[in-house]
Structure formats: C-alpha cells, structure tokens
Amino acid sequence: MCCLCNTAPQNQLDHTRIIREHYVFLVDDLDAKHSGLAAELYQADVLSGEEMESVNSEVISFIQNEKLLSMLSRKTNDQFDKFLDALDNTGQQHVRQHITVQQGTMFTVLVALFQFRPTAVCLITWMAIELF
C-alpha cells in the first residue's frame, strides 16, 4: 500500500483500472454476444458456464456488456489478458486498441517507477492534479 494515497500496487489493479477508465466506451461498443466473445471467454476458461449463460441470457446489449465487465473486473490480470486476446479473435481489435493504446510511454515510466519508488509516483500524480 502507498503511504500517501492508500492504493494497492499498480499490477494488482491494472485491468480494473482499464475497465473503469474505459467503462462507457466498453458498455457502448463491446459486442459480448453476437461476436461470440462470451463463448470465446468460456473456451479460454475466463468465464464459467453459468457466467456465459448469464451474459447470453440478456437481450439488451449494454446490459450484457455491463454484466461481462462486472465479471471481468473480478478476474485476474492473466484472465484479462485472455479477454484482450478474445477481442482479437472475435473481430473486435478496435476495442482492444482503444483500451490499451493509452498505456503509452508516460504510463510505462510511472509503472516502472512505482515498482521502485511508490511514494514518488503518488507525489507525481498529486503534483499533476494540482497543476490541472
């Protein structure tokens, strides 16, 4: 835990942060059922049979997407990586690109710095908030 902002290390929350930051986009643009994404995630052992049925049972697509995102937020980072691969396998590369492209140079530097100096990352974040 960080002493300044009381957060868990970045690698523990990486995929939940991505889901939260892109939630509206994902709810609107993800195709959980018709693309075969739910079945792909079941095959990759990310979703259980009951979870896949729960997603597929919804008629309204944004509710399907909300359910899937809720489930994914409770999965491991490795399972989230399988979700990213499943996006590629179901013709949703544009979704993957949108949610991962923002992890550019500055993000990479902050993650690397956090591993060695968590307090410095919190201080940098605090300074950026104060400036804007």
Secondary structure, DSSP 8 states (H G I E B T S, - for coil): --TTT----HHHHHHHHHHHHTHHHHHHH--SSTTSHHHHHHHTTSS-HHHHHHHHH-SSHHHHHHHHHHHHHTS-HHHHHHHHHHHHHTT-HHHHHHHHTT--HHHHHHHHHHHH-HHHHHHHHHHHHHH-
